[in-house]
Amino acid sequence: MSDVFLSQAEIDALLPPAAARAESGEQQAAAAKPADYAAAAYAPQQLARVLDLPMQLTAKLGEISLTLAEVLALNTGSIVEFGHAANKPLDICLNGKLIARGEVIIVDEHFALRVTEVAPPAEIAHKMGATK
């Protein structure tokens, strides 16, 4: 995962001009969901401008160190143990920053996570660099 951040100029280039945002503001407010209002309630002005940017959400099973020889010895059927207890929640990271924890579940034959702990929105915004 890279730690590439957009500059303010790059963010501004992605957003419509202020006049266009002002004209569409009433339409967007009418179509907004309650969750949108909750996000806006804690979002500082600069965060509100980037709420629609895609972010990378990952679930971290664990981490181990292997030698190159051990990696090269891996083949189909190899088992790599991460030492993470099966009954412990996994870390959920947003762009590499821990924001929540959750338990693994199966939904329609796909892995999913049920969130069991989540950081307050203001803390998440701070971790993403939205506040100083």
C-alpha positions in Angstrom: 0.0 0.0 0.0 1.4 3.4 -0.9 1.3 6.4 1.3 0.4 8.8 -1.5 -1.6 11.8 -0.5 -3.2 14.4 -2.8 -2.2 18.0 -2.6 -4.8 20.6 -2.0 -4.5 21.7 -5.7 -5.1 18.1 -6.8 -8.1 17.8 -4.6 -9.5 21.1 -5.9 -9.1 19.8 -9.4 -11.2 16.8 -8.6 -14.0 18.9 -7.2 -16.6 20.9 -9.2 -16.2 24.7 -9.0 -17.8 26.4 -6.0 -20.6 27.9 -8.1 -21.6 24.5 -9.4 -21.6 23.1 -5.9 -23.7 25.9 -4.6 -26.3 25.4 -7.4 -26.5 21.7 -6.8 -26.4 22.0 -2.9 -30.2 22.1 -2.5 -30.7 19.1 -4.8 -28.0 17.2 -2.9 -29.5 18.1 0.5 -32.9 16.8 -0.6 -31.4 13.5 -1.7 -29.0 13.1 1.2 -29.5 10.1 3.5 -29.4 10.4 7.3 -25.9 8.9 7.4 -24.8 11.8 5.2 -25.9 14.3 7.8 -24.2 12.3 10.6 -20.9 12.4 8.6 -21.3 16.2 8.0 -22.0 16.9 11.6 -18.5 16.0 12.7 -16.7 16.8 9.5 -14.6 20.0 9.4 -15.0 22.2 6.3 -11.9 20.6 4.6 -13.1 17.1 5.3 -16.5 17.8 3.8 -14.8 18.5 0.5 -13.3 15.0 0.2 -16.0 12.7 1.7 -16.7 11.1 -1.7 -13.0 10.2 -2.4 -12.5 6.4 -2.5 -10.5 4.9 0.4 -8.9 1.5 0.8 -10.5 -0.5 3.6 -8.7 -3.7 4.6 -9.1 -6.4 7.2 -5.8 -7.5 8.8 -5.6 -11.1 9.6 -2.0 -10.9 10.9 1.6 -10.4 10.0 4.6 -12.6 10.2 8.2 -12.5 9.1 9.5 -15.2 6.8 12.9 -15.7 5.2 13.1 -15.7 1.4 13.8 -19.4 1.6 10.6 -20.0 3.5 8.6 -17.9 1.0 10.2 -19.7 -2.0 9.3 -23.1 -0.3 5.5 -22.2 -0.3 3.4 -24.2 -2.7 -0.2 -25.2 -3.2 -1.5 -26.6 0.1 1.1 -24.9 2.2 -0.3 -23.5 5.5 1.0 -20.2 6.8 0.0 -19.5 10.4 -0.4 -15.9 11.5 -0.8 -16.5 15.2 -4.0 -14.5 15.4 -6.5 -16.3 17.7 -9.6 -17.4 15.8 -11.9 -16.0 18.4 -10.3 -12.5 18.4 -11.5 -9.7 16.2 -9.6 -8.6 13.1 -8.2 -5.1 12.7 -10.1 -3.0 10.1 -7.8 -0.4 8.5 -8.6 2.6 6.4 -5.7 3.5 4.1 -3.5 1.6 6.5 -4.7 3.3 9.7 -6.6 1.2 12.4 -10.2 2.5 12.6 -12.2 -0.5 13.8 -12.3 -4.2 14.7 -14.6 -6.9 13.6 -15.4 -10.6 13.5 -15.3 -12.8 10.4 -18.7 -14.0 9.1 -19.9 -15.6 5.9 -22.5 -13.7 3.8 -23.8 -15.5 0.7 -20.7 -17.7 0.6 -18.4 -14.6 0.8 -16.2 -13.5 3.7 -17.4 -10.4 5.5 -16.7 -8.6 8.8 -19.2 -7.7 11.5 -17.9 -4.6 13.1 -17.6 -5.0 16.9 -15.6 -1.8 17.7 -15.2 1.4 15.8 -13.3 4.6 16.5 -15.3 7.8 16.8 -15.7 9.7 13.5 -13.6 12.6 14.7 -10.7 10.2 15.5 -11.0 8.6 12.1 -10.9 12.0 10.4 -7.9 12.9 12.5 -6.1 9.7 11.5 -6.8 10.5 7.8 -5.1 13.8 8.3 -8.3 15.9 8.0 -7.6 17.7 11.3 -4.5 18.7 13.0 
